């Protein structure tokens, strides 16, 4: 349910999606700290982290997206995503020149 909701916000370029993703991330991390790591929670957290990267790019926040994605690359579960998004970001930046 949460993933579908977030995907619909991101895909529709809803202006609230970044703050909603950040709120869900905060709550997910808090839950993880209280209850311990769990595959379902880790999956949701990684999903939210990836979608945040997509939103930063979609909103034209290229410098912030670069910094965020480079930090996210430290997460092995997100590395493939980061590589693809950095390539997409480079293409977009080249188009803006």
Rosetta silent file (secondary structure, phi, psi, omega in degrees, C-alpha in Angstrom):
SEQUENCE: XXXXXXXXXXXXXXXXXXXXXXXXXXXXXXXXXXXXXXXXXXXXXXXXXXXXXXXXXXXXXXXXXXXXXXXXXXXXXXXXXXXXXXXXXXXXXXXXX
SCORE:     score description
SCORE:     0.000 S_00000001
   1 L     0.000  -49.363 -178.391    0.000    0.000    0.000 S_00000001
   2 H   -61.992  -43.122 -179.378    2.681    2.498    0.980 S_00000001
   3 H   -62.828  -41.696  178.956    4.766    1.785   -2.120 S_00000001
   4 H   -63.805  -41.896  179.020    1.779    2.290   -4.415 S_00000001
   5 H   -61.736  -49.268 -179.404    0.913    5.548   -2.687 S_00000001
   6 H   -63.298  -44.534  179.025    4.485    6.862   -2.951 S_00000001
   7 H   -59.249  -40.949 -179.711    4.774    5.739   -6.577 S_00000001
   8 H   -66.099  -37.974  176.880    1.571    7.554   -7.492 S_00000001
   9 H   -64.471  -46.695 -178.159    2.839   10.760   -5.854 S_00000001
  10 H   -65.859  -46.353 -177.193    6.210   10.543   -7.582 S_00000001
  11 H   -66.470  -25.672  178.444    4.770    9.597  -10.975 S_00000001
  12 L   -94.086    5.142 -178.582    2.300   12.475  -10.854 S_00000001
  13 L    54.922   38.331  178.533    5.047   14.929   -9.811 S_00000001
  14 L   -62.682  129.774 -176.432    3.062   15.868   -6.726 S_00000001
  15 L   -64.091  -17.756 -177.882    4.785   18.808   -5.042 S_00000001
  16 L   -88.505   -8.024 -168.334    4.326   17.162   -1.625 S_00000001
  17 H   -61.517  -36.812 -179.581    6.113   13.922   -2.430 S_00000001
  18 H   -63.265  -44.853  179.841    9.529   14.903   -1.048 S_00000001
  19 H   -69.320  -34.400  178.586    8.139   15.861    2.351 S_00000001
  20 H   -68.896  -41.809  177.371    5.905   12.776    2.429 S_00000001
  21 H   -62.841  -45.001  179.012    8.838   10.502    1.566 S_00000001
  22 H   -60.030  -40.307  178.695   10.970   12.167    4.247 S_00000001
  23 H   -64.993  -44.437  178.366    8.191   11.672    6.795 S_00000001
  24 H   -64.354  -38.848  177.171    7.801    7.990    5.872 S_00000001
  25 H   -61.826  -46.084  179.806   11.573    7.546    6.034 S_00000001
  26 H   -57.965  -47.226 -178.735   11.714    9.116    9.486 S_00000001
  27 H   -67.158  -35.657  178.987    8.945    6.841   10.751 S_00000001
  28 H   -66.712  -43.643  178.800   10.504    3.770    9.149 S_00000001
  29 H   -64.951  -42.407  177.206   13.891    4.465   10.728 S_00000001
  30 H   -59.825  -44.768  179.112   12.252    5.077   14.122 S_00000001
  31 H   -61.823  -43.891 -179.289   10.364    1.786   13.837 S_00000001
  32 H   -62.426  -38.451  179.433   13.550   -0.018   12.817 S_00000001
  33 H   -68.387  -36.322 -178.722   15.398    1.423   15.830 S_00000001
  34 H   -78.742  -41.695 -171.800   12.653    0.342   18.218 S_00000001
  35 H  -101.897  -11.043 -177.154   11.833   -3.065   16.754 S_00000001
  36 L    90.574  167.500 -178.234   15.126   -4.057   15.141 S_00000001
  37 L   -69.352  146.368 -177.576   15.926   -4.794   11.518 S_00000001
  38 L  -150.647  139.765 -176.771   13.387   -6.715    9.539 S_00000001
  39 H   -56.158  -39.796 -178.686   13.420   -7.621    5.815 S_00000001
  40 H   -66.464  -43.566 -179.517   10.086   -5.915    5.197 S_00000001
  41 H   -68.259  -42.148  178.567   11.151   -2.716    6.926 S_00000001
  42 H   -62.265  -41.633  177.393   14.548   -2.719    5.197 S_00000001
  43 H   -59.975  -46.210 -179.653   12.820   -3.203    1.832 S_00000001
  44 H   -64.197  -43.843 -179.454   10.489   -0.263    2.515 S_00000001
  45 H   -61.394  -45.572  179.365   13.339    1.958    3.714 S_00000001
  46 H   -64.668  -38.496  175.811   15.426    1.211    0.611 S_00000001
  47 H   -59.139  -48.070 -179.726   12.406    1.834   -1.610 S_00000001
  48 H   -63.280  -40.843  178.267   11.852    5.229    0.026 S_00000001
  49 H   -61.454  -42.591  178.737   15.530    6.117   -0.268 S_00000001
  50 H   -65.938  -44.144 -178.411   15.475    5.307   -3.990 S_00000001
  51 H   -64.650  -33.682  177.541   12.277    7.236   -4.645 S_00000001
  52 H   -61.799  -41.617  176.927   13.728   10.276   -2.873 S_00000001
  53 H   -59.822  -42.820  178.434   16.612   10.247   -5.348 S_00000001
  54 H   -62.434  -43.107 -179.149   14.176   10.135   -8.244 S_00000001
  55 H   -63.572  -43.339  179.574   12.175   13.045   -6.820 S_00000001
  56 H   -57.804  -42.618  178.234   15.263   15.209   -6.360 S_00000001
  57 H   -67.625  -47.879 -177.951   16.127   14.730  -10.026 S_00000001
  58 H   -59.850  -31.657 -179.563   12.544   15.204  -11.215 S_00000001
  59 L   -86.288    3.864  176.765   12.297   18.462   -9.279 S_00000001
  60 L    77.374   16.374  179.636   15.473   19.757  -10.928 S_00000001
  61 L   -90.066   65.066 -169.622   17.494   19.728   -7.712 S_00000001
  62 H   -63.408  -44.151 -179.249   20.526   18.386   -9.538 S_00000001
  63 H   -63.440  -46.099  177.909   23.263   19.393   -7.112 S_00000001
  64 H   -63.372  -38.516  179.141   21.343   17.994   -4.151 S_00000001
  65 H   -63.428  -42.631  177.884   20.531   14.855   -6.157 S_00000001
  66 H   -58.011  -51.225 -179.924   24.236   14.319   -6.923 S_00000001
  67 H   -59.702  -45.983 -178.086   25.180   14.578   -3.259 S_00000001
  68 H   -62.793  -47.809 -177.800   22.289   12.382   -2.178 S_00000001
  69 H   -65.760  -37.763  177.398   22.946    9.674   -4.780 S_00000001
  70 H   -63.429  -36.958  176.091   26.666    9.583   -4.025 S_00000001
  71 H   -70.175  -41.486 -179.482   25.809    9.000   -0.359 S_00000001
  72 H   -64.995  -25.504  179.540   23.153    6.427   -1.279 S_00000001
  73 L   -62.008  -17.988  177.069   25.757    4.517   -3.329 S_00000001
  74 L   -71.649  -16.359  178.361   27.212    3.337   -0.008 S_00000001
  75 L   -89.683  109.959 -176.367   24.087    1.184    0.402 S_00000001
  76 H   -59.655  -26.250  179.306   24.774   -2.018   -1.586 S_00000001
  77 H   -73.094  -13.489 -176.791   21.039   -2.626   -2.005 S_00000001
  78 H  -114.826    0.851 -172.344   20.706    0.664   -3.882 S_00000001
  79 H   -60.646  -45.697 -179.943   23.910    0.666   -5.939 S_00000001
  80 H   -60.967  -43.035  177.159   22.365   -0.448   -9.247 S_00000001
  81 H   -60.069  -46.033 -177.685   19.636    2.176   -8.884 S_00000001
  82 H   -60.342  -43.804 -179.846   22.195    4.875   -8.091 S_00000001
  83 H   -59.659  -44.195  179.457   24.253    4.059  -11.183 S_00000001
  84 H   -66.116  -42.467 -178.205   21.184    4.357  -13.431 S_00000001
  85 H   -70.630  -34.772  176.103   19.988    7.571  -11.801 S_00000001
  86 H   -65.775  -37.307  176.239   23.432    9.189  -11.984 S_00000001
  87 H   -65.433  -42.517  177.991   23.510    8.402  -15.719 S_00000001
  88 H   -63.789  -41.474  179.644   20.021    9.901  -16.118 S_00000001
  89 H   -62.312  -42.751  178.557   21.090   12.944  -14.110 S_00000001
  90 H   -60.983  -43.428  178.426   24.142   13.471  -16.319 S_00000001
  91 H   -60.460  -44.132  179.544   21.964   13.368  -19.441 S_00000001
  92 H   -64.709  -41.230  178.337   19.581   15.919  -17.969 S_00000001
  93 H   -64.543  -39.823  178.340   22.417   18.203  -16.911 S_00000001
  94 H   -64.046  -35.983  178.045   23.924   17.977  -20.410 S_00000001
  95 H   -67.431  -31.264 -178.186   20.572   18.962  -21.919 S_00000001
  96 H   -78.302  -11.997 -177.196   20.416   22.017  -19.661 S_00000001
  97 L   -79.043    0.000    0.000   23.819   23.294  -20.858 S_00000001
